[in-house]
């Protein structure tokens, strides 16, 4: 008797999900924790609309599970780092990553008591919002751009108000941090945990303070990098004075390189960073110029001076993780977290990232998840 294709797909995909969650949660000490982790990921993958814990439980016809899921996300003391390590290795096996991309993601929130919440101008929204800010590191490959680790920004009052930090269960002694500081932490962590060779670090940090410090730190660690930087970033020609990066490209002698595929051209010049070690190779500063655009293009700086301009431009394109962040928020419930605690936020972001990775990188990634998994259930 021949098994119907839909039935075979359902069983196969459900088997993939079980194997995936077994790998993700192998480090959790308790059976119930592993069970709730699998249930939460399945809910994120299959439930449409808002993915609050109560809605996940009801849509999966498990209303009694709401309390258990809430406890697992917000109160259970499980360590998220082994799960993220397992996710990293699983994703590396299934995609040929070409870059480690660092990017912040703003998560709008109501109220003032969620860990790290603050008022921040979000360029993508064009306005100031009340939000949490996660800084993520993404494996950017041919099949997908997948988040594998996160840090939560703790600015302003979250740096010093011990009572506020205590209510949000922020670990004692954890510093507030900055976007660029967390970016370097993520790179260091990925360097230690990755099973693959080092990849170029790509990031758009034009709106952040401390970009020059981050570039020098990456060079000192002998990381290749390609980073979008503010116009005012201090740079120097060799020999030459210290100038803002945008001013450097106005000087005579800047190379103009046509870029294949359109009228765009590349303005580029070798530069160095003030404070960088003299024996390190020079960097390259460039911008892609569109003659029809009213605004100047972003400025990029890289220490990969021997790479072709075409490859550098392709890497620069990977800095835009907007499609991934939009999918995480709209389809995988990233912004649906209702807890207030620091551990709860990290638990939720870990499972959202895992669900996204499974959806993109599973063996049959072109097969619709929701109808197949609901049929299997």
C-alpha positions in Angstrom: 0.0 0.0 0.0 1.4 3.4 -1.0 1.6 6.1 1.7 -0.1 9.3 0.6 2.4 12.1 -0.1 0.9 14.5 2.4 0.9 11.9 5.2 4.6 11.0 4.4 5.5 14.7 4.5 3.7 15.2 7.8 5.5 12.3 9.4 8.8 13.3 7.9 8.6 16.9 9.0 7.4 16.0 12.5 10.4 13.6 12.7 12.7 16.5 11.7 11.2 18.7 14.4 11.7 16.1 17.1 15.3 15.5 16.1 15.9 19.3 16.0 14.5 19.9 19.4 16.3 17.0 20.9 19.6 18.6 19.6 18.6 22.0 20.8 17.6 21.0 24.3 20.0 18.1 25.0 21.7 20.3 27.6 18.6 20.9 29.6 18.6 18.8 32.8 14.9 18.1 33.1 12.5 16.2 30.9 9.7 18.7 31.4 12.0 21.6 30.3 12.8 19.7 27.1 9.1 19.0 26.5 8.0 22.6 27.0 10.8 23.8 24.8 9.6 21.6 21.9 6.0 22.7 22.5 6.9 26.4 22.4 8.9 26.0 19.2 6.1 24.1 17.6 3.6 26.8 18.5 5.9 29.5 17.1 6.1 27.5 13.9 2.4 26.7 13.4 0.2 29.2 15.1 -0.8 32.2 12.9 -1.4 35.7 14.2 -0.1 37.0 17.6 2.0 34.4 19.4 1.3 35.2 23.0 1.7 32.2 25.3 -2.0 32.0 25.9 -2.8 32.1 22.2 -0.1 29.5 21.5 -1.7 27.1 24.0 -5.3 27.7 22.8 -4.4 27.5 19.1 -2.6 24.2 19.7 -5.7 22.9 21.6 -3.7 22.8 24.8 -5.2 25.6 27.0 -4.0 23.9 30.1 -0.4 24.3 28.8 -0.4 28.1 29.2 0.8 28.0 32.8 3.6 25.5 32.0 4.8 27.5 29.0 4.7 30.7 31.1 6.8 29.1 33.8 9.2 27.7 31.3 9.8 31.0 29.6 9.7 33.4 32.6 10.5 31.5 35.7 12.5 28.3 34.9 16.2 28.9 35.5 17.5 27.0 32.4 20.6 28.3 30.8 20.0 29.6 27.3 23.7 29.6 26.2 24.0 25.8 25.6 20.8 26.0 23.4 22.3 28.9 21.4 25.5 26.9 21.0 23.6 23.9 19.7 21.7 26.3 17.3 24.9 27.7 16.0 26.4 24.3 15.2 23.2 23.1 13.7 22.9 26.2 11.4 26.6 26.0 10.4 26.1 22.4 9.2 23.2 23.5 7.0 24.3 26.7 5.4 27.5 28.0 3.9 27.8 31.2 5.9 29.7 34.0 4.2 29.7 36.6 7.0 28.9 37.2 10.6 26.5 40.1 10.6 25.9 42.3 13.7 22.7 44.3 13.9 20.4 45.8 16.5 16.7 45.1 16.6 14.2 47.3 18.3 11.3 45.6 20.0 8.5 48.1 20.8 7.1 47.5 24.3 4.4 49.0 26.6 5.2 50.1 30.1 8.4 51.0 31.8 9.3 47.8 33.8 10.4 45.3 31.1 14.2 44.7 31.3 16.1 47.3 29.3 13.0 49.2 28.0 13.8 52.8 27.1 12.9 55.6 24.6 14.9 55.3 21.5 14.8 56.8 18.0 14.4 53.9 15.5 15.5 54.9 12.0 13.4 52.2 10.4 10.3 53.6 12.0 11.3 57.3 11.6 10.3 58.1 15.2 11.1 57.6 18.9 9.5 54.5 20.5 9.4 52.8 23.8 11.3 49.6 23.2 13.9 47.0 24.1 16.9 46.7 21.9 18.5 43.4 21.2 21.9 43.2 19.5 22.1 40.1 17.4 24.7 38.2 15.5 23.5 36.5 12.3 25.0 33.8 10.1 24.5 35.2 6.6 24.6 32.4 4.1 23.1 31.4 0.7 20.0 29.8 2.2 19.1 32.3 4.9 20.4 34.9 7.4 19.9 33.3 10.8 20.3 34.8 14.3 22.4 32.6 16.6 23.1 34.9 19.6 21.7 38.0 21.3 22.6 40.7 23.9 20.0 43.0 25.6 20.9 46.6 25.8 20.6 48.0 29.3 20.9 51.8 29.0 20.3 54.8 31.3 18.5 53.9 34.5 19.1 50.2 34.0 22.8 50.7 34.6 22.5 51.9 38.2 19.0 51.4 39.7 19.5 48.2 41.7 15.9 48.0 42.7 14.8 48.2 39.1 17.4 45.7 38.0 16.4 43.3 40.9 12.7 43.3 39.8 13.7 42.5 36.3 16.1 39.7 37.5 19.1 41.3 35.9 22.2 39.5 37.2 24.2 41.4 39.8 27.3 42.9 38.4 26.1 42.7 34.7 27.3 46.0 33.1 24.9 48.2 31.1 26.9 47.8 27.9 26.7 49.7 24.6 25.7 48.5 21.1 29.3 48.4 19.9 30.5 46.8 23.2 27.9 44.1 22.8 28.9 43.7 19.1 32.4 42.9 20.2 31.2 40.5 22.9 29.1 38.6 20.2 32.1 38.4 17.9 34.3 37.1 20.7 31.7 34.5 21.7 31.2 33.3 18.2 34.9 33.0 17.7 35.2 30.8 20.7 32.1 28.6 19.9 32.0 28.4 16.1 33.0 25.2 14.5 33.9 27.0 11.2 36.7 29.3 10.2 36.4 33.0 11.0 34.2 34.9 8.7 34.2 38.6 7.9 32.3 40.7 10.5 29.8 42.9 8.7 27.7 45.6 10.4 26.0 48.9 9.8 26.7 51.0 12.9 26.3 54.5 11.4 24.1 55.7 14.3 26.2 54.3 17.2 29.0 55.8 19.3 32.4 54.1 19.6 32.6 52.7 16.1 36.3 53.6 15.8 37.1 51.7 19.1 35.3 48.6 17.7 37.2 48.7 14.4 40.5 48.9 16.3 39.5 46.1 18.6 38.6 43.9 15.6 41.9 44.7 13.9 43.7 43.8 17.1 41.9 40.4 17.1 42.9 39.9 13.4 39.3 39.8 12.3 38.3 40.8 8.8 35.6 43.4 8.9 33.4 45.6 6.8 31.5 48.2 8.8 29.3 51.1 7.8 30.5 54.1 9.8 29.4 57.7 10.6 30.5 60.5 8.3 32.5 62.0 11.2 34.6 58.9 12.0 38.2 60.1 12.4 40.4 58.6 9.7 43.8 59.5 8.3 45.5 59.2 4.9 49.1 58.0 4.9 50.6 60.5 5.2 48.0 63.0 6.0 45.9 64.7 8.7 43.1 63.2 10.7 39.8 64.0 8.9 36.2 62.9 9.1 35.6 59.9 6.8 33.2 61.8 4.5 35.8 64.6 4.0 38.5 62.1 3.0 36.5 61.1 0.0 36.2 64.7 -1.2 40.0 65.0 -1.7 41.6 64.8 -5.1 43.2 61.4 -5.7 40.2 59.4 -4.6 39.7 56.4 -7.0 36.4 56.2 -8.9 35.6 52.6 -9.9 32.6 51.7 -12.1 30.4 49.0 -10.6 28.9 46.3 -12.9 25.2 46.0 -13.3 24.2 49.7 -13.3 25.2 53.4 -13.3 26.6 53.2 -9.7 30.2 54.0 -9.1 32.5 53.5 -6.1 34.5 56.2 -4.5 37.4 54.7 -2.5 40.6 55.6 -0.8 43.1 53.9 1.4 43.0 55.2 5.0 44.2 54.4 8.5 42.5 54.7 11.9 44.0 57.0 14.5 45.3 54.9 17.3 45.6 51.7 15.2 49.0 49.9 15.3 51.3 51.1 12.6 52.3 47.6 11.5 48.7 46.6 10.6 47.6 46.9 7.0 45.8 50.0 5.8 42.0 50.1 5.6 39.9 51.0 2.6 37.2 53.6 2.8 34.5 53.6 0.2 31.0 54.6 -0.7 28.7 53.4 -3.5 27.5 56.5 -5.3 24.2 56.6 -7.3 24.2 59.6 -9.6 20.4 59.8 -9.4 20.2 59.7 -5.5 19.7 62.9 -3.6 21.4 61.6 -0.4 25.0 60.4 -0.3 25.6 56.7 0.1 26.7 55.0 3.3 30.4 55.0 4.1 32.1 51.7 4.6 35.5 50.9 6.0 37.2 47.5 5.7 40.6 46.0 6.3 40.1 43.5 3.5 42.1 45.7 1.1 42.9 42.9 -1.3 39.3 41.9 -2.0 37.6 43.0 -5.2 35.2 45.9 -4.9 32.4 43.7 -6.3 32.8 41.2 -3.4 32.9 44.0 -0.9 29.7 45.4 -2.2 28.1 42.0 -2.0 29.2 41.7 1.6 27.9 45.2 2.3 24.4 44.1 1.1 24.4 41.4 3.8 24.5 44.1 6.6 20.8 44.7 5.9 19.0 42.0 8.0 15.6 43.8 7.8 13.9 40.9 6.0 15.0 38.5 8.8 14.1 40.9 11.6 10.7 41.6 10.0 10.0 37.8 9.7 11.1 37.3 13.3 8.7 39.9 14.5 5.8 39.2 12.1 5.9 35.4 11.7 7.8 34.0 14.6 6.6 36.1 17.5 9.7 38.0 18.5 7.7 41.0 19.6 5.0 39.0 21.4 7.0 38.4 24.6 4.9 39.5 27.5 7.3 39.0 30.4 9.4 41.6 32.1 12.5 39.6 33.2 15.9 39.6 31.7 16.1 35.7 31.7 12.6 35.5 30.2 13.7 37.8 27.3 16.7 35.7 26.6 14.7 32.5 26.8 12.1 33.8 24.3 14.7 35.2 21.9 16.5 31.9 21.9 13.4 29.9 21.0 12.3 32.4 18.4 15.7 32.2 16.7 15.6 28.4 16.8 12.1 28.3 15.3 13.2 30.7 12.5 16.3 28.6 11.8 14.4 25.4 11.6 11.9 27.0 9.2 14.6 28.2 6.9 17.2 25.4 7.1 15.3 22.2 7.6 15.7 19.5 4.8 12.4 20.4 3.1 12.5 24.2 3.6 10.2 24.8 0.6 7.4 22.8 2.2 4.7 24.7 4.1 5.1 24.2 7.9 1.7 25.0 9.3 -0.6 22.6 7.4 1.9 19.7 7.5 2.7 19.9 11.3 -1.0 20.4 12.2 -1.9 17.3 10.1 0.8 15.4 11.9 -0.4 16.5 15.3 
